[in-house]
């Protein structure tokens, strides 16, 4: 039996983009990947607008806990997807890094956050395809 791949989503606050990416990935992958998220400067709670937009899609972010980004998390990942954490994201040689330039939902209204979450959704689906994970809706 092969080990499941690990995908780590990293952004600055671990309250918006990385949370949305993690929740969407878990939804589509249905346990066929280990999915983690972290932030270089984690906030204490999930962005309320991101949580609301995910809830509109029938997805919950209630179990998400802000996690500090660490070398250990990066070392344990097969793919590290960064979203705005820049130079504060640890670099580990030999890891696959993907940088998604996506607007930060902090301080944005519902419509903007819907657009951001939709952009993340499209990218998550594409990444899962690259990893050979068939989508489940």
Secondary structure by P-SEA (a helix, b strand, c coil): cccbbbbbbbccccccaaaaaaaaaaaaaccccbbbbbbccccccccaaaaaaaaaacccccccccccccaaaaaaccbbbbccccccccccccbbbbbbbccccccccaaaaaaaaaaaaaaaaaaaaaacccccc
